[in-house]
Amino acid sequence: MRLRLDIAYDGTGFSGWARQPQLRTVQGSIEAAISRVLGGDAQLVVAGRTDAGVHASGQVAHIDLTAAQASRLERGRISDAAGLAPRLNGVLGRYADVTVRATSAAPIGFDARFSAVWRRYAYRVADRTVGYDPLERLRTTFVPASLDEKAMDAAARSLVGLHDFAAYCKPRPEATTIRTLLEFDWRRDVSGVLVANVKADAFCHSMVRALVGACVAVGEGRLQVDDVARLRDEGTRTSAFAVLAARGLTLTEVGYPADDLLASRAEQTRARRDADAQLPSDGKLPGVA
């Protein structure tokens, strides 16, 4: 029996999503709650692993219950799949920094990671125009300069499309840095905080924080609008901009296809992952410039 979990958390007090020995993580906290409520071991599969300090309002995960766990769920100890969420939150705590927003029976073919077609992040930056707000310090990065949001937005939009984002990714062995950036733009919210909207089929390590760091450098006047695409096309890491802090980053949404396409999407994604593991040394897919 596979369940879908919709999850939100303040990443400040966690050493990232992934379970790690002797460290407090989001995965470890939720799995411990599942084991306490349903018994046995629990292992979550997540749509997108987040780094230490990164938040989420729309994280998605799934779990395959053992026969014993499913029996416990179905025997009436918990009324149905939806009833699991409040039980887990009772264990996590009323004012916990992680909550399970919903639990549901997963559609056939659903895989939280491999069925996803896109992920969306938001990044919040307060500049000198709006000023520093101590009440927002855990989810907003403060930049002590007046930023040009129009230039930042133009720079962001110039990066949209299918490209090799090696210049904006922390390299990992045998991992491609080719991604399709579907949306990237900036706006000021009602309080004046600059908010980046970043949507892609997938992200490589530190990609979002590097992208927003480059745009902030444009907003400060240290880079020109055209520089961000030029740096991308050069394909190497650079010190021309800083990778911004994790505190400003939130995973807000994960997109999935219609239920009847979930299994085929997961199969396609796994096949692409296997192909990525066999990339040539330059990390480029055959036929992709």
C-alpha positions in Angstrom: 0.0 0.0 0.0 1.6 3.3 -1.1 0.7 6.6 0.6 1.3 10.1 -0.6 2.4 12.7 2.0 2.2 16.4 1.5 4.7 18.1 3.8 5.7 21.6 5.0 8.7 22.5 7.2 10.9 25.3 8.5 14.3 24.1 7.6 16.2 26.2 10.1 16.6 23.5 12.7 17.2 20.6 10.3 20.4 19.2 8.7 18.5 19.0 5.4 15.9 16.5 4.3 17.9 13.3 4.0 18.3 11.0 7.0 21.8 11.2 8.5 23.2 9.5 11.6 23.3 11.6 14.7 21.7 14.6 13.0 18.2 15.9 13.0 16.6 15.8 9.6 13.1 16.2 8.1 13.1 12.6 6.8 14.3 11.2 10.1 11.6 13.1 12.1 8.7 12.1 9.9 9.9 8.5 9.6 10.2 8.3 13.4 6.6 9.5 13.7 5.3 7.0 11.2 7.0 4.2 13.0 5.5 5.3 16.3 2.0 5.4 14.9 2.1 2.4 12.6 4.9 0.4 14.0 7.8 -1.1 12.1 10.4 0.8 10.0 9.5 3.6 7.6 11.3 4.8 4.5 10.1 7.9 2.6 10.9 8.7 -1.0 10.8 12.5 -1.6 10.2 14.6 -4.6 13.2 16.8 -4.0 15.8 16.6 -1.3 16.4 20.0 0.3 19.7 21.2 1.9 20.2 22.3 5.5 18.3 25.4 6.2 16.0 25.2 3.1 12.3 25.3 3.8 9.2 23.7 2.1 5.6 24.5 1.9 4.8 22.0 -0.9 7.1 19.1 -0.4 5.8 15.6 -1.5 6.9 12.2 -0.5 5.6 8.6 -0.6 5.9 5.6 1.6 5.2 1.9 0.9 3.6 0.4 4.0 4.4 -3.1 5.1 1.6 -5.6 5.3 1.6 -5.1 9.1 1.5 -1.3 8.8 -1.3 -1.4 6.2 -3.3 -3.8 8.4 -2.9 -1.5 11.4 -4.1 1.4 9.2 -7.1 -0.5 7.9 -8.2 -2.2 11.1 -9.7 1.0 12.4 -6.8 2.1 14.6 -6.7 5.0 12.1 -9.9 5.5 10.1 -8.4 5.8 6.6 -5.3 7.1 4.8 -6.4 10.7 5.4 -6.6 10.1 9.1 -2.9 9.3 9.3 -1.8 13.0 9.0 -3.4 14.3 12.2 -1.9 11.3 14.1 1.5 12.0 12.7 1.2 15.7 13.6 0.2 14.7 17.1 3.5 13.0 17.5 5.5 15.8 15.8 3.9 18.4 18.0 1.4 21.2 17.8 4.0 23.9 17.1 6.5 21.7 15.4 8.8 23.0 12.6 7.6 20.2 10.4 4.0 19.1 9.6 2.3 16.6 7.4 -0.4 18.6 5.6 -2.2 15.6 4.1 -1.9 11.8 3.7 -3.7 10.0 0.9 -3.7 6.7 -0.9 -1.4 7.2 -3.9 -2.8 6.6 -7.4 -1.5 3.6 -9.3 2.0 4.3 -10.7 2.6 7.3 -8.5 6.3 7.9 -7.5 6.9 11.1 -5.5 10.4 11.5 -7.1 10.2 10.0 -10.5 6.7 10.9 -11.5 7.3 14.6 -10.9 7.4 16.7 -14.1 8.6 20.0 -12.4 9.5 21.6 -9.1 8.9 25.2 -8.1 10.9 27.2 -5.6 10.6 30.8 -4.2 13.5 32.8 -2.9 13.0 35.9 -0.8 15.5 38.8 -0.7 15.0 42.0 1.4 17.2 44.9 0.2 17.8 48.4 1.6 14.6 49.6 -0.1 12.4 47.5 2.2 14.9 47.1 5.1 15.7 44.3 7.5 12.8 42.7 9.4 14.0 40.5 12.3 10.7 38.6 12.2 11.5 37.4 8.7 15.2 36.6 9.3 14.7 32.8 9.1 13.1 32.8 5.7 14.5 36.0 4.0 18.0 36.9 3.0 19.0 40.5 3.7 21.2 42.3 1.1 22.4 45.7 2.4 22.0 47.4 -1.0 19.2 48.9 -3.1 18.6 46.3 -5.8 17.3 47.0 -9.4 14.4 44.5 -9.6 13.8 45.2 -13.4 17.4 44.3 -14.2 17.2 41.2 -12.0 14.0 40.1 -13.7 15.5 40.6 -17.2 18.6 38.6 -16.2 16.4 35.8 -14.8 14.2 35.6 -17.9 17.3 35.4 -20.2 18.2 32.0 -18.6 14.9 30.2 -19.3 15.1 27.1 -21.5 17.0 23.9 -22.0 20.7 24.6 -21.2 23.7 23.2 -19.5 23.7 24.9 -16.1 27.2 23.7 -14.9 28.2 27.3 -14.1 25.3 27.4 -11.6 25.6 23.9 -10.1 27.8 22.4 -7.5 29.4 19.5 -9.4 28.6 15.9 -8.5 30.3 12.8 -10.1 28.4 11.2 -12.9 25.6 13.8 -12.8 24.4 15.8 -15.7 23.9 19.6 -15.3 21.5 19.9 -18.2 18.2 21.2 -17.1 15.1 22.8 -18.5 14.4 26.0 -16.7 10.7 26.6 -17.3 10.2 29.9 -15.4 12.5 32.4 -13.7 11.3 35.9 -12.8 11.4 38.4 -10.0 8.7 40.6 -8.4 8.3 42.6 -5.2 5.5 41.4 -2.9 3.1 43.7 -1.0 5.8 44.3 1.7 8.4 45.2 -0.8 10.5 42.0 -0.5 11.9 40.7 -3.7 10.7 37.2 -4.5 12.1 34.9 -7.2 9.9 32.4 -8.9 12.0 29.5 -10.2 10.5 26.4 -11.9 12.3 23.6 -13.7 12.0 20.0 -14.6 14.6 19.3 -11.9 17.5 21.1 -10.2 21.1 20.2 -9.7 22.8 20.8 -6.4 22.8 24.5 -5.2 21.4 25.6 -8.6 18.6 27.9 -7.3 20.7 29.7 -4.8 23.4 30.2 -7.5 20.9 31.5 -10.0 19.4 34.0 -7.5 22.9 35.0 -6.4 23.8 35.9 -10.0 20.6 38.0 -10.3 21.4 39.8 -7.1 24.8 40.7 -8.5 23.0 42.2 -11.5 20.7 44.1 -9.1 23.7 45.5 -7.3 25.3 46.5 -10.6 28.3 44.2 -10.2 27.1 42.2 -13.3 25.3 43.3 -16.4 22.0 41.6 -17.5 23.8 39.8 -20.4 26.5 38.4 -18.1 24.3 35.7 -16.5 23.6 34.0 -19.9 27.3 34.5 -20.9 28.5 32.8 -17.7 26.0 30.0 -18.2 27.3 29.4 -21.7 30.9 29.4 -20.5 30.0 26.4 -18.4 32.4 26.7 -15.5 32.0 27.8 -11.9 32.9 31.4 -11.2 33.5 33.8 -8.4 31.6 36.6 -10.2 28.6 36.1 -7.9 27.9 34.5 -4.5 25.7 31.5 -3.9 23.0 32.9 -1.5 22.1 31.5 1.9 19.7 28.6 2.3 17.4 30.6 4.6 15.7 32.5 1.7 14.8 29.3 -0.2 11.4 27.5 -0.1 10.2 24.5 -2.1 6.6 25.6 -2.8 5.2 23.1 -5.3 5.8 19.9 -7.2 3.9 19.2 -10.4 2.7 15.7 -11.5 0.9 14.5 -14.7 -2.6 13.1 -14.9 -3.0 9.8 -12.9 -3.0 7.7 -16.1 0.5 9.1 -17.0 2.2 8.7 -13.6 3.7 5.3 -14.3 5.0 6.2 -17.8 6.5 9.4 -16.5 8.3 7.5 -13.7 9.6 5.0 -16.2 10.9 7.8 -18.5 12.6 9.6 -15.6 14.3 6.4 -14.4 15.6 5.7 -17.9 17.0 9.2 -18.1 18.7 8.9 -14.8 20.3 5.6 -15.9 21.5 7.4 -19.1 22.9 10.3 -17.0 25.0 7.8 -15.0 26.7 6.8 -18.3 27.5 10.3 -19.5 30.9 11.0 -21.1 33.4 12.8 -19.0 32.3 16.3 -20.1 28.9 15.6 -18.6 27.0 16.4 -21.8 24.2 14.3 -23.3 24.9 13.2 -26.9 23.4 15.6 -29.3 23.0 18.4 -26.8 25.1 21.5 -27.2 
